């Protein structure tokens, strides 16, 4: 099995062949309730009729033209992202890591244009994950990700999450930018909280440091607002998106606030495949759904799910904490890997992150009944363990 595939993932033997809504099926006809969503990707679930119709239509029209030419969806999608985010302009990418690379380059160029070419460093937080390309990896915390590929890009300072004094000291050294996830995904569904995020925003303003919010996992509506930072009333200088933005097709975006839209000029940056007609047609379907009321559904289902998880926390000593917001939730338990495996055996797909947090990232179209069913499976599993 996987004889000619480089084995960078430990994969289960089941072969998934189809899905509908929040349900996936393997080649033997077994079904699972998918509360991982391709790791926060499948915003509209599986087999979404509107998405399927749009992609079939677009595949018969135009797949690729290069960024030297226009197609009908570029400004439409960029404009929708700008309206939903409260920001100004978009650079399309193929992934979250590419969006991070764009953000880092843009921050350095902006500092140079401000007359500070010496401001090339970055500050990042312990527990943060920003991608696996060399620049993105350089601002990603964790020895297991970094050590096999050292030396990385120099000039990165890591600060313990929650340590505002340490953050202030690091920013006084005048880096180009601070990069953080409002809710850390791979870091264990760790929500920094509004007070911390506002303090970080203020410190960046005081020190002339650009603020980058990595919203690859927590953004694009995952928490009930288009950008997670909006819950704290914050607009960053730069934000990155990916995962759910095109509902399963490879797409990311680096978005900038007003005043930074002219930082990158022709020749500064580019991408062969990014922003093509097929992926932007998919993103258009997602964004139309978000603007059409899906964000309210995410909020409602998230509140239902969170309340159910809090009930499990109260009943089961195995659970130490409930984390997250909207449809980005986690249960912290010392037996996280055991819980995740037992849930899969009972028909619920999740995963375990940061070693002890069972992570839930269901599609935005999840129903109240499906959340009740997931909670039932969780209750049975925790009781059995």
QUITATA-V62230 format. One record per pair of residues at least 12 apart in sequence whose C-alpha atoms are under 6 Angstrom apart, sorted by sequence separation. I is the first residue (numbers start at 1). GAP is how many residues later the second one is. If there is no record, write none. Layout:
# QUITATA-V62230
i->(I/I)
gap->(GAP/GAP)
This chain:
# QUITATA-V62230
i->(15/22/78/108/128/241/320/128/240/319/320/127/138/240/319/124/126/138/239/318/337/239/336/238/238/237/237/336/336/334/336/22/333/21/216/302/332/21/211/214/215/216/220/302/332/20/211/212/213/214/215/216/331/19/20/210/212/216/299/330/331/330/330/330/329/126/177/181/123/125/126/176/177/178/179/180/181/328/97/101/121/122/123/124/125/126/177/178/179/180/327/101/121/123/125/126/100/125/246/246/194/245/122/121/122/124/120/121/122/123/124/119/120/122/119/128/127/298/108/107/224/224/224/223/224/223/223/222/96/189/99/96/95/99/110/99/99/94/95/96/94/95/93/94/93/92/93/92/91/91/90/90/188/89/188/89/186/187/88/87/88/188/87/88/89/94/93/92/92/43/41/42/41/43/42/41/42/41/77/64/63/63/36/35/36/32/33/34/35/32/45/44/43/44/40/42/43/44/36/37/35/36/37/35/36/37/35)
gap->(12/12/12/12/12/12/12/13/13/13/13/14/14/14/14/15/15/15/15/15/15/16/16/17/18/19/20/20/21/22/22/23/23/24/24/24/24/25/25/25/25/25/25/25/25/26/26/26/26/26/26/26/26/27/27/27/27/27/27/27/27/28/29/30/31/32/32/32/33/33/33/33/33/33/33/33/33/33/34/34/34/34/34/34/34/34/34/34/34/34/34/35/35/35/35/35/36/36/36/37/38/38/53/54/54/54/55/55/55/55/55/56/56/56/57/59/60/66/68/69/71/74/75/102/102/103/104/105/120/135/141/146/147/153/153/154/155/156/156/156/157/157/158/158/159/160/160/161/162/163/164/165/165/166/166/167/167/167/168/169/169/169/170/170/172/180/181/182/183/201/202/202/203/204/205/206/206/207/207/212/214/215/313/314/314/315/315/315/315/316/318/319/320/320/321/321/321/321/324/324/325/325/325/326/326/326/327)
